[in-house]
Structure formats: structure tokens, C-alpha cells
């Protein structure tokens, strides 16, 4: 890759990261049921009893205690999802459920197989978020899947659908703001601000050198870490003017004949 191509790539990357929405968003993570779980309907019971558990993934925004959610049972593929029934009551409070909800799945809702997953739709300050559980199996069911459901289930993979959330725009920094003066380690949120390095003077006057800003903290992972907590870092615009001058010095003359003969001896 040439230097010009590298510069063009860097400029394009900066523009993309400046306009793309943030990827740091809070999600619900189901801890039960998980992939591979199987539940069986027993004759005489009202349905298949399942205890659903979830937790916040500890990314922004944290699940608000005053938020509400609706839990649905679904089947199908990631591209074609069929909601079957709402489990519990629509619009339940997170504070009431506290991460646990005992539900009963009607046995006649559909057929047997590892084709079921949960959808939780919940509210945040930015809008509505949808998260999904892994697929799990129901056995002994009394219903059947429709032809469309059968086709979608056969096309489904092992991955759960992608989360759905409102786009979170990247804020544009105020050029006159003081966000650049906050030490990097003390900043919060998914956008961080870095000050511009000042231009060195023409003479060295300092006797005891020290860092202008403290170093950033880092974590050494001994196991697989979670998703990054910072989407991008915005660097302050250059605070000095860069000027150039033309070198008006005359070019050096060509070597004389004797020097040229000497240089010729060292030609490759």
C-alpha cells in the first residue's frame, strides 16, 4: 500500500467512525434457558413450566429500575420470526420481576423440537430495545408448526437473532468546550476526548520534565474480555498554525573532475 493510499484509508476511516452510531449499548442477557436446554410437557399439567432468568450485560445504559418489558415465546429463523404467545403480562416492571420470571407455556401452542426462543422487548431512555435468548427444545407438545414455521425452523442456524435497539448518535464535540481538559482516565461514556499535543518551542527551558497528562489505565486480561467500553476517541483540533517556507538556497555545484573520478570508483 502506498503512502497516498494509506492516507486516504486513514481519512476514510476517520469519517466513518465520526458518523457511525455508537456500538456501546446495554443489552439483556438470558441465563436461563440457554442453548441445549430441553423441557417436556407432562399430560395433566397446565403447560410446560419454565423459570426464565436474565441479567444486564453491565454496558451503558444500565437497565432502569423503572423500566418495563414484555416477554414473548417465538419460533422460526433469524430472518423470519414467528411470535407464538406472550408469557406473563405485557408491560411488566423490571423492578417487580428482579431478573426472574416463572412462566407456563401452553402445550398446544406448536410442535416438538429445538426451535423455540424468547424475545424480551424493553424500554430505555433512548427508546425500545429487543433482546433474544438462545434456542431451546420443547418436547411432548400437543400442537403443530405451520408450513411456514417448519420451513423457517429448518433454515435456522444456532445463532440467536441480533439485538434491535434505537440508533445512538455520536455526539459532535464543542470546539469551545472543556471536555478536552478532563483527564482521559476520569472520562466516562463511550466517547472519549484527547487533547492536542502542544507545539514545541524554539528553545529548551524546562529543567525537570514531567508528563503533560497522566497515562491511561489498562487491564491485563487473563481470560476473554467483554466488548469494548469506548467506541471512539476524538482528538482536539490542532491548536497552532503550521507554515512552510521555500528553501531559496542555491543547489550545490557538481563535483569537479577529480572528485567525480573518485566517486565513480564506488559505483555499484
Secondary structure as the mmCIF struct_conf table of DSSP 4:
data_model
#
loop_
_struct_conf.conf_type_id
_struct_conf.id
_struct_conf.beg_label_comp_id
_struct_conf.beg_label_asym_id
_struct_conf.beg_label_seq_id
_struct_conf.end_label_comp_id
_struct_conf.end_label_asym_id
_struct_conf.end_label_seq_id
HELX_RH_AL_P HELX_RH_AL_P1 UNK A 3 UNK A 19
BEND BEND1 UNK A 20 UNK A 20
HELX_LH_PP_P HELX_LH_PP_P1 UNK A 21 UNK A 22
STRN STRN1 UNK A 28 UNK A 32
BEND BEND2 UNK A 33 UNK A 33
TURN_TY1_P TURN_TY1_P1 UNK A 35 UNK A 36
STRN STRN2 UNK A 38 UNK A 40
TURN_TY1_P TURN_TY1_P2 UNK A 43 UNK A 44
BEND BEND3 UNK A 45 UNK A 47
STRN STRN3 UNK A 48 UNK A 56
BEND BEND4 UNK A 58 UNK A 58
HELX_LH_PP_P HELX_LH_PP_P2 UNK A 59 UNK A 59
BEND BEND5 UNK A 60 UNK A 61
HELX_LH_PP_P HELX_LH_PP_P3 UNK A 62 UNK A 64
TURN_TY1_P TURN_TY1_P3 UNK A 65 UNK A 66
STRN STRN4 UNK A 68 UNK A 76
BEND BEND6 UNK A 78 UNK A 80
STRN STRN5 UNK A 81 UNK A 93
HELX_RH_AL_P HELX_RH_AL_P2 UNK A 94 UNK A 97
TURN_TY1_P TURN_TY1_P4 UNK A 98 UNK A 99
STRN STRN6 UNK A 100 UNK A 105
TURN_TY1_P TURN_TY1_P5 UNK A 107 UNK A 108
BEND BEND7 UNK A 109 UNK A 110
BEND BEND8 UNK A 112 UNK A 112
STRN STRN7 UNK A 113 UNK A 124
TURN_TY1_P TURN_TY1_P6 UNK A 125 UNK A 126
STRN STRN8 UNK A 127 UNK A 132
HELX_LH_PP_P HELX_LH_PP_P4 UNK A 133 UNK A 135
STRN STRN9 UNK A 136 UNK A 139
BEND BEND9 UNK A 140 UNK A 140
BEND BEND10 UNK A 142 UNK A 143
HELX_RH_AL_P HELX_RH_AL_P3 UNK A 147 UNK A 155
BEND BEND11 UNK A 158 UNK A 159
HELX_LH_PP_P HELX_LH_PP_P5 UNK A 160 UNK A 163
STRN STRN10 UNK A 164 UNK A 164
HELX_LH_PP_P HELX_LH_PP_P6 UNK A 169 UNK A 174
TURN_TY1_P TURN_TY1_P7 UNK A 175 UNK A 176
BEND BEND12 UNK A 177 UNK A 178
HELX_RH_3T_P HELX_RH_3T_P1 UNK A 179 UNK A 181
BEND BEND13 UNK A 182 UNK A 182
HELX_RH_3T_P HELX_RH_3T_P2 UNK A 184 UNK A 186
BEND BEND14 UNK A 189 UNK A 190
STRN STRN11 UNK A 191 UNK A 194
HELX_LH_PP_P HELX_LH_PP_P7 UNK A 195 UNK A 200
BEND BEND15 UNK A 202 UNK A 203
BEND BEND16 UNK A 207 UNK A 208
BEND BEND17 UNK A 212 UNK A 213
HELX_LH_PP_P HELX_LH_PP_P8 UNK A 214 UNK A 217
BEND BEND18 UNK A 222 UNK A 223
BEND BEND19 UNK A 229 UNK A 229
STRN STRN12 UNK A 232 UNK A 235
HELX_LH_PP_P HELX_LH_PP_P9 UNK A 236 UNK A 238
BEND BEND20 UNK A 240 UNK A 240
HELX_LH_PP_P HELX_LH_PP_P10 UNK A 249 UNK A 255
HELX_RH_AL_P HELX_RH_AL_P4 UNK A 257 UNK A 264
TURN_TY1_P TURN_TY1_P8 UNK A 265 UNK A 266
#
